[in-house]
Amino acid sequence: MGRGVPAGRRPGRGVRGLNGAAVSRSAWGLYRETRRPGAPGLGSRVVALPGLVGDVLRHRYPGVGPGKLVGLGLFAALYLLSPVDVLPDVFPVVGWTDDTAVLLWFLTGLTRESGRYVEWRRGDRPDAV
């Protein structure tokens, strides 16, 4: 095994330390997911967001529990509104990167889940995971 390469991983896989799981959770992974044949496109995912949130809060959609959705939303909102940051906002541009990263993380996760929600609504999947 090469130095710094975890067991079971081949060298040359991933970009600058990003493994397949990290990429699949990223915005790039969302883009790739929307390009799959038969997968809901980005537009239909965005349009489905209000329905997803409503059905989760009414316990109609089995893919995400209301506690998890509310908890993640509160975490993102509190981090964005909090004066305490990993990178303080007093540093121009650099200070906003952590806020932007948290916002992108939350919106990417929500949009990916809305794709599963669209598939669930149209009956492609009996149960969302």
ROMARBA-996372 format. One line per field, with one value per residue: x, y, z of N, C-alpha, C, O in turn; chain. Coordinates in Angstrom, 1 decimal, decimal comma. Layout:
N
n_xx	c(X|...)
n_yy	c(Y|...)
n_zz	c(Z|...)
ca_xx	c(X|...)
ca_yy	c(Y|...)
ca_zz	c(Z|...)
c_xx	c(X|...)
c_yy	c(Y|...)
c_zz	c(Z|...)
o_xx	c(X|...)
o_yy	c(Y|...)
o_zz	c(Z|...)
chain	c(A|...)
END
This chain:
129
n_xx	c(0,8|0,5|1,9|-0,2|-2,5|-5,6|-6,4|-7,7|-8,2|-7,4|-4,5|-4,8|-7,4|-10,2|-10,1|-7,7|-7,8|-10,5|-12,9|-15,0|-17,4|-17,5|-17,6|-20,0|-21,8|-21,6|-22,2|-21,5|-22,0|-24,7|-25,4|-24,5|-26,3|-28,7|-28,4|-28,7|-30,3|-33,8|-33,9|-35,2|-35,0|-33,2|-34,9|-37,5|-37,0|-36,5|-39,0|-40,5|-39,7|-41,3|-43,5|-42,2|-41,2|-43,7|-45,0|-43,2|-43,3|-46,0|-45,9|-46,2|-44,4|-42,1|-39,3|-37,7|-37,5|-39,5|-38,2|-35,5|-35,3|-36,1|-34,2|-31,7|-32,2|-32,5|-29,9|-28,4|-29,5|-29,0|-26,2|-25,6|-26,7|-25,4|-23,0|-20,6|-18,2|-16,4|-14,6|-14,3|-16,6|-15,5|-13,3|-13,0|-14,6|-13,2|-14,2|-16,8|-16,9|-17,2|-19,8|-21,1|-20,5|-21,8|-24,5|-24,7|-24,2|-26,6|-28,7|-28,0|-28,3|-31,0|-32,1|-31,2|-32,7|-35,2|-35,3|-35,5|-37,9|-39,6|-39,4|-40,6|-43,2|-44,1|-44,3|-42,1|-40,5|-41,3|-40,7|-39,0|-35,6)
n_yy	c(-1,2|2,2|5,2|7,0|6,2|4,8|1,5|-0,8|1,1|2,3|3,9|7,2|7,4|9,6|13,1|15,2|14,1|13,6|11,2|8,7|8,7|11,2|12,8|11,9|13,1|15,7|18,9|18,5|15,8|15,9|17,1|15,1|13,1|14,2|14,0|11,4|8,9|9,0|10,0|12,5|15,8|18,9|21,1|19,9|18,9|21,2|22,4|20,6|20,9|22,5|20,7|18,4|19,3|19,9|17,4|15,9|17,2|16,6|13,9|12,2|11,4|8,9|9,0|10,9|11,9|14,2|15,4|15,2|16,8|19,3|19,7|19,7|21,9|24,0|23,9|24,8|27,3|28,6|28,5|30,1|32,6|33,1|35,0|33,8|32,1|29,7|30,8|34,1|36,7|39,1|39,1|39,9|38,2|35,6|35,2|34,6|32,1|29,8|30,1|30,0|27,4|25,8|26,5|25,6|22,9|22,2|22,9|21,3|18,7|18,8|19,2|16,9|15,0|15,7|14,8|12,0|12,1|13,0|10,8|8,9|10,0|9,7|7,0|5,4|4,3|2,2|2,7|5,3|5,8)
n_zz	c(0,0|-0,7|0,8|2,8|1,6|2,1|3,3|0,9|-1,0|-4,2|-5,5|-7,1|-7,3|-7,0|-6,2|-5,0|-2,3|-2,1|-1,7|-3,3|-2,0|-0,8|-3,1|-4,2|-2,5|-3,0|-4,7|-7,3|-7,5|-7,2|-9,6|-11,4|-10,7|-11,6|-14,3|-15,0|-17,0|-16,9|-14,4|-12,1|-13,2|-12,5|-12,4|-11,9|-9,4|-7,8|-8,0|-6,6|-4,0|-2,0|-1,7|-0,8|1,7|3,0|3,0|4,5|7,0|7,6|8,0|5,8|3,8|3,7|3,6|5,0|8,3|10,2|12,3|11,7|9,3|10,2|12,2|10,7|9,1|11,1|12,1|9,9|9,6|12,1|12,1|9,9|10,7|13,1|15,0|15,6|13,8|11,9|10,1|10,5|9,5|9,1|7,5|4,3|1,6|2,1|4,7|4,2|3,0|4,6|5,5|3,0|2,2|4,2|3,6|0,9|1,4|2,8|1,0|-1,2|-0,1|0,5|-2,1|-3,4|-1,9|-2,6|-5,2|-4,8|-3,5|-5,7|-7,3|-5,6|-5,4|-8,0|-8,1|-8,7|-6,8|-4,1|-1,4|0,1|0,8)
ca_xx	c(0,0|1,2|1,8|-1,3|-3,6|-6,3|-6,5|-8,8|-8,3|-6,3|-4,0|-5,3|-8,9|-10,6|-9,4|-7,2|-8,3|-11,9|-13,2|-16,2|-18,5|-17,6|-18,0|-21,4|-22,6|-21,3|-23,0|-21,2|-22,7|-26,1|-25,5|-24,4|-27,5|-29,8|-28,1|-28,9|-31,5|-35,0|-33,8|-35,8|-34,1|-33,0|-36,1|-38,5|-36,6|-36,7|-40,4|-41,0|-39,2|-42,4|-44,3|-41,4|-41,2|-45,0|-45,2|-42,3|-43,9|-47,3|-45,5|-46,7|-43,2|-41,3|-37,8|-37,0|-38,3|-39,6|-37,1|-34,2|-35,4|-36,1|-32,9|-30,7|-32,6|-32,1|-28,4|-27,9|-29,9|-28,2|-24,8|-25,5|-27,0|-24,5|-21,8|-19,4|-17,9|-15,1|-13,9|-15,1|-17,1|-14,8|-12,4|-13,8|-14,7|-12,8|-15,1|-18,1|-16,8|-17,8|-21,3|-21,6|-20,3|-23,0|-25,7|-24,6|-24,4|-28,0|-29,5|-27,7|-28,9|-32,4|-32,4|-31,1|-33,8|-36,4|-35,3|-36,1|-39,3|-40,3|-39,5|-41,6|-44,5|-44,6|-44,4|-40,9|-40,0|-42,3|-40,3|-37,7|-34,6)
ca_yy	c(0,0|3,5|6,0|7,9|5,6|3,9|0,1|-1,0|2,2|2,4|5,3|7,8|7,5|10,8|14,4|15,9|13,5|13,4|9,8|8,6|9,0|12,7|13,4|11,6|13,9|17,1|19,5|17,8|14,5|16,2|17,3|13,8|12,4|14,7|13,7|10,0|8,7|8,7|10,7|13,8|16,9|19,9|21,9|19,2|18,8|22,5|22,6|19,6|21,2|22,8|19,5|17,6|19,8|19,7|15,9|15,4|17,7|15,9|12,5|11,4|10,9|8,0|9,1|11,7|12,2|15,7|15,9|15,4|17,9|20,6|19,8|20,2|23,3|24,9|24,0|25,6|28,7|29,1|28,7|31,3|33,8|33,2|35,8|32,9|31,3|29,1|31,9|35,3|37,4|40,4|38,9|39,9|37,0|34,4|35,0|34,1|30,8|28,7|30,2|29,5|25,9|25,3|26,7|24,7|21,5|22,0|23,0|20,1|17,6|18,9|19,0|15,4|14,3|16,0|13,8|10,8|12,4|13,0|9,3|8,3|10,5|9,1|5,6|4,6|3,6|2,0|3,4|6,1|5,4)
ca_zz	c(0,0|-0,8|2,0|2,8|0,9|3,0|2,8|0,0|-2,0|-5,2|-5,8|-8,3|-7,3|-6,2|-6,5|-3,8|-1,1|-2,1|-2,2|-4,1|-1,1|-0,7|-4,4|-4,4|-1,6|-3,3|-5,7|-8,5|-7,4|-7,5|-11,1|-12,1|-10,4|-12,4|-15,7|-15,2|-17,7|-16,1|-13,1|-12,1|-13,5|-11,4|-12,3|-11,2|-8,0|-7,2|-7,9|-5,6|-2,6|-1,0|-1,4|0,1|3,1|3,6|3,2|5,6|8,2|7,8|8,1|4,6|3,1|4,6|3,3|6,0|9,4|10,4|13,3|10,9|8,4|11,1|12,9|9,8|8,7|12,2|12,2|8,8|9,8|13,2|11,7|9,0|11,4|14,3|14,8|15,8|12,6|11,8|9,5|10,8|8,3|9,0|6,4|3,0|0,8|2,9|5,8|3,7|2,4|5,4|5,4|1,7|2,2|5,0|2,8|-0,2|1,9|3,2|-0,2|-2,0|0,5|0,3|-3,5|-3,7|-1,3|-3,4|-6,3|-4,3|-3,3|-7,0|-7,7|-4,7|-5,8|-9,3|-8,0|-9,1|-5,6|-3,1|-0,2|-0,1|1,8)
c_xx	c(0,9|1,0|0,6|-2,6|-4,3|-6,3|-7,8|-9,0|-7,1|-5,8|-4,6|-6,8|-9,3|-9,7|-9,0|-7,8|-9,8|-12,2|-14,6|-17,4|-18,7|-18,1|-19,5|-22,3|-22,5|-22,3|-22,7|-21,9|-24,2|-26,3|-25,4|-25,7|-28,6|-29,6|-28,4|-30,2|-32,7|-35,0|-34,5|-34,7|-34,1|-34,3|-37,2|-38,2|-36,8|-38,2|-41,0|-40,6|-40,4|-43,2|-43,5|-41,5|-42,6|-45,3|-44,4|-42,9|-45,2|-47,1|-46,1|-45,5|-42,3|-39,8|-37,1|-38,0|-38,4|-38,5|-35,8|-34,2|-35,4|-34,8|-31,8|-31,0|-32,2|-30,6|-27,9|-28,3|-29,1|-26,8|-24,7|-25,8|-26,1|-23,3|-20,5|-19,3|-16,6|-14,1|-14,7|-15,4|-16,4|-13,7|-13,2|-13,6|-14,3|-13,7|-16,5|-18,1|-17,4|-19,3|-21,8|-21,5|-21,5|-24,3|-25,8|-24,8|-25,9|-28,8|-29,2|-28,3|-30,4|-32,9|-32,3|-32,2|-35,1|-36,4|-35,8|-37,6|-40,1|-40,4|-40,6|-43,0|-45,0|-44,6|-43,3|-40,3|-41,1|-42,0|-39,1|-36,8|-33,9)
c_yy	c(1,2|4,3|6,9|7,4|4,6|2,5|-0,1|0,0|2,1|3,8|5,8|8,0|8,8|12,0|15,0|15,4|13,3|11,9|9,8|9,0|10,6|13,3|13,1|12,5|15,4|17,6|18,9|16,4|14,7|16,4|16,0|13,0|12,9|14,4|12,2|9,8|8,3|9,4|12,0|14,9|17,9|20,7|21,2|19,0|20,1|22,8|21,7|20,0|21,6|21,6|18,6|18,0|19,6|18,3|15,4|15,9|17,1|14,4|11,6|10,8|10,1|8,2|9,9|12,0|13,8|16,2|16,1|16,6|19,2|20,8|20,3|21,6|24,3|25,0|24,9|27,1|29,3|29,4|30,0|32,6|34,1|34,1|35,0|32,0|30,7|30,1|33,2|36,1|38,7|40,3|38,9|38,6|35,7|34,1|34,4|32,7|29,7|28,8|29,7|28,0|25,3|25,4|25,8|23,3|21,3|22,0|21,8|18,9|17,6|18,7|17,5|14,6|14,5|15,2|12,5|10,9|12,4|11,6|8,6|8,7|9,9|7,6|4,7|3,8|3,4|2,7|4,1|5,7|6,6)
c_zz	c(0,0|0,5|1,8|2,1|1,8|2,4|2,0|-1,0|-3,0|-5,4|-7,1|-8,3|-6,5|-6,6|-5,2|-2,5|-1,0|-2,5|-2,9|-3,3|-1,0|-2,0|-4,6|-3,6|-2,0|-4,4|-7,0|-8,6|-7,7|-9,0|-11,8|-11,9|-11,3|-13,9|-16,0|-16,0|-16,8|-14,8|-13,2|-12,3|-12,4|-11,3|-11,6|-9,7|-7,2|-7,0|-6,9|-4,2|-1,6|-0,7|-0,5|1,5|3,8|3,9|4,3|6,9|8,6|7,9|7,0|3,8|4,0|4,5|4,4|7,1|9,6|11,3|12,6|10,0|9,2|11,7|11,9|9,3|9,8|12,3|11,2|9,1|11,0|12,8|10,8|9,7|12,6|14,0|15,0|14,5|12,7|11,1|9,7|9,5|8,1|7,9|5,1|2,2|1,5|4,0|5,4|3,2|3,3|5,5|4,1|1,7|3,0|4,2|1,6|0,2|2,2|1,9|-1,1|-1,4|0,3|-1,1|-3,9|-3,1|-2,1|-4,7|-5,9|-4,0|-4,6|-7,5|-6,9|-5,1|-7,1|-9,3|-8,4|-8,0|-4,6|-1,8|-0,4|1,1|2,4)
o_xx	c(1,9|0,0|0,5|-3,6|-3,7|-6,3|-8,8|-9,9|-6,0|-6,6|-4,9|-7,3|-8,7|-8,7|-9,9|-8,3|-10,3|-11,7|-15,2|-18,4|-19,8|-18,8|-20,2|-23,5|-23,2|-23,2|-23,6|-22,4|-24,8|-27,3|-26,2|-26,1|-29,5|-30,6|-28,3|-31,2|-32,5|-36,0|-34,5|-33,6|-34,9|-34,7|-37,9|-39,1|-37,3|-38,6|-42,0|-41,2|-40,4|-43,6|-44,1|-41,7|-42,7|-45,9|-44,8|-43,0|-45,6|-48,1|-46,4|-45,7|-41,8|-39,0|-35,9|-39,1|-37,4|-38,1|-35,1|-33,2|-34,6|-34,3|-31,0|-30,0|-31,7|-30,1|-27,1|-27,4|-28,7|-26,2|-23,7|-25,2|-26,1|-22,7|-19,4|-20,2|-15,7|-13,0|-15,8|-14,6|-16,5|-13,3|-13,9|-12,4|-15,2|-14,0|-17,2|-19,1|-18,0|-20,0|-22,9|-22,4|-22,0|-25,1|-26,8|-25,5|-26,4|-29,7|-30,1|-28,9|-31,0|-33,9|-33,0|-32,7|-35,9|-37,5|-36,6|-38,3|-41,2|-41,5|-41,3|-43,9|-46,2|-44,9|-43,4|-39,7|-41,7|-42,9|-38,1|-37,3|-33,0)
o_yy	c(1,3|4,1|7,6|8,1|3,6|2,3|0,5|-0,1|1,8|4,7|5,1|8,5|9,0|11,8|15,3|16,2|12,8|11,5|10,9|9,6|11,1|14,3|14,0|12,7|16,3|16,9|18,7|16,0|13,9|15,9|15,8|12,3|12,1|14,5|11,8|10,6|7,4|9,3|12,6|14,8|17,9|21,0|21,8|18,9|20,0|23,2|22,1|19,3|21,0|21,4|17,9|17,2|19,2|18,0|14,5|15,1|17,0|13,7|10,5|9,8|10,7|7,6|9,6|12,3|14,5|17,4|17,1|17,4|20,2|21,9|21,2|22,4|25,4|26,1|25,8|28,0|30,5|30,4|30,8|33,6|35,2|34,1|35,5|31,2|31,1|30,4|33,3|36,2|39,4|41,3|37,9|38,1|34,8|33,0|33,8|32,1|28,8|27,8|29,0|27,3|24,3|24,5|25,2|22,5|20,2|21,1|21,3|18,1|16,6|18,0|17,0|13,7|13,7|14,9|11,9|10,0|11,9|11,2|7,8|7,9|9,6|6,9|3,5|2,8|4,4|3,2|3,6|5,3|6,5)
o_zz	c(0,7|1,2|0,8|2,0|2,2|1,2|2,3|-1,9|-2,6|-5,4|-8,0|-9,3|-5,4|-7,3|-4,4|-1,7|0,0|-3,6|-3,0|-3,8|-1,0|-1,9|-5,1|-3,9|-1,5|-4,9|-7,9|-9,7|-8,3|-9,6|-12,7|-12,8|-11,7|-14,6|-17,1|-15,8|-16,0|-14,1|-14,2|-11,8|-11,4|-10,1|-10,7|-8,9|-6,1|-5,9|-6,2|-3,3|-0,5|0,4|0,3|2,4|4,9|5,0|5,1|7,9|9,8|8,0|7,2|3,2|5,0|5,2|4,6|6,8|9,3|11,2|12,9|10,0|8,8|11,8|12,3|9,1|9,5|12,6|11,5|8,9|10,9|13,3|11,0|9,4|13,2|12,9|14,7|14,3|13,5|11,6|9,1|8,6|7,1|7,4|4,9|2,1|1,6|4,3|6,2|2,9|2,8|5,5|4,1|1,1|2,6|4,1|1,3|-0,4|1,8|1,8|-1,8|-2,2|0,0|-1,4|-4,7|-3,7|-2,2|-5,2|-6,7|-4,2|-4,7|-8,0|-7,4|-5,1|-7,2|-10,3|-8,5|-8,3|-4,2|-1,1|-1,1|2,1|3,3)
chain	c(A|A|A|A|A|A|A|A|A|A|A|A|A|A|A|A|A|A|A|A|A|A|A|A|A|A|A|A|A|A|A|A|A|A|A|A|A|A|A|A|A|A|A|A|A|A|A|A|A|A|A|A|A|A|A|A|A|A|A|A|A|A|A|A|A|A|A|A|A|A|A|A|A|A|A|A|A|A|A|A|A|A|A|A|A|A|A|A|A|A|A|A|A|A|A|A|A|A|A|A|A|A|A|A|A|A|A|A|A|A|A|A|A|A|A|A|A|A|A|A|A|A|A|A|A|A|A|A|A)
END
